[in-house]
Amino acid sequence: MSDFDSQPADVTMPQQAPPSFLAQAVSQPAPQLSASSPEEQQAQADSVNPGGGSRLLAILGAVARVGTTALSGLPNSGRPGFVQGLGSGARAAQADNANQQELKFRSFQDQVRLAQLHNEDVRMQWASEDHQNAVQANSDAQAERMKSTTGMTYTFVPNSDGGKEALDHMGVQMAQNGAVSVPAGTIAGPKGWYIPNQGSEEQAQANTKDWNARATYYGFNPVPKGQVVQGAAYDQLRQASNGLDNQGHPMHANDLQGRVDNMTEQLAKYKGSANADSNTIAAVQNDIDHLTNLQKITAKRDADAVKQQTAQQLDTLNKSEAIKAKYAEQKQDNAAADKPQKPQNVDANGNPVWVPGVSADEKKKAELSENVVFNANNIASILQRRPDIVGKVSGRFTTLDQMAGTNDQDITSLQQDMHNIAIANVGIHGMRANDAVHDVEKNILNNFKNGPLAIGGALKSTANSVQTFIDNARPETYKTHTKKGGAIRSMIPQQGQ
């Protein structure tokens, strides 16, 4: 087995891509495999076949997805391409002939090669117009070069009509040979495939000549005299010259530049040798020009992606700063609104507001208690209007500080109200440590995990627990005294319900 046979084929389906032609064309069942990396391919193959990891089984699992009605199961959607056209053609044929014959492949390697070509076609569907044009121009030039240097001729199967001609081409192969072949010398482009016309022996000789002219520039060994290059190895050369790595994945811009620099250096040395061949020079220079073009396209695409990501991050940062500024302003306004008024001896009606002889400390505790009830009432008002907010708070936040960063006005108000309750509650009970404030905040926030009833019960319990401090300092005629219904009742009209 050669070095190239040990490399796993690229049969990974790009995201949102149309289904592979092989998903319906291969009729035997096979295990499922993501084939995202060689290690994962082998590990998953081993789990299917405990007797030993089989690379062929792993590839089969990726390219052979069961299809009992051949191509008729492929969806007819998305950009017209080989895959959708194959599906459409098969459905039409099935309608005309109930005994439609399934396509059979000449060899397993033909299936693998078709999967590779399909993946490249799918990637081209998502590529930019410049990228597609570059790949097509290179495919056209390669077909002309092979014709002039090896005598190989081709039949061009276009992709212009949604794939019907590709289906017809394979149907003729079935009728003529009883099986479908995808030759190693097939040249693929976004607009269609160049299929070699000559027999397999002539194709092998042409591929070998081309291989020995270009392979060393990609780090591959030339084929010894008297031998021919294997199809799987030639597939590697085709992928490498199209800017793909040895697993068929697109290379990054810096890797493409490294390949171009290395090939340019080798070609310069070759030109100075006594037996330099003009056809080899032209072929390698064409590859260098093509890879240079791909490198520029890839670098621009990557730069545009970074620029877009940076713009999105900046936009997010600007919004975050705006939210913080808005929250700081609101916090200041709330603090001014919630600040207890300076104690007066009588209210507007001339009624006393304090019990005679009450101390300054008792007045402070009464006002803090009224502040607790006020903010508890605010929370109840929000929850009555927004019952959905309970799930949002319990599922997203573990501290009140986290709630300050949201752009939901009600969540921000909840955070402020709960923070005010915590501060007032600590002041009532004479605790000064900052940790005590956080402990109260945490206890309030934990109630959100137990549902609306638990929150309501906790708020009511909190209000009742501080009512004693109010009754100790306020006269019975005062609106927040128990004799007048208590602080909760007196503040309900203030909540705008």
Secondary structure, DSSP 8 states (H G I E B T S, - for coil): --TGGGS-------TT----THHHH--S--------SHHHHHHHHHHH-TT---HHHHHHHHH----TTGGGGS---SS--HHHHHHHHHHHHHHH-TT-----BS-HHHHHHHHHHHHHHHHHHHS-HHHHHHHHHHHHHHHHHHHHHH---EEEEESTTSSHHHHHHHHHHHHHHSSB---TT-EEETTEEEEE-S-HHHHHHHHHHHHHHHGGGGT-----TT----HHHHHHHHHHTTTB-TTS-B--HHHHHHHHHHHHHHHHHHHTSTT--HHHHHHHHHHHHHHHHHHHHHHHHHHHHHHHHHHHHHHHHHHHHHHHHHHHHHHHHHHHHHS-----SB-TTS-BSS-TT--HHHHHHHHHHHHHHHHHHHHHHHHHH-TTHHHHHHHH-SSHHHHTT---HHHHHHHHHHHHHHHHHHHHTT---HHHHHHHHHHHHHGGGG-HHHHHHHHHHHHHHHHHHHHHHS-TTSTTSGGGTHHHHHHGGGGT-
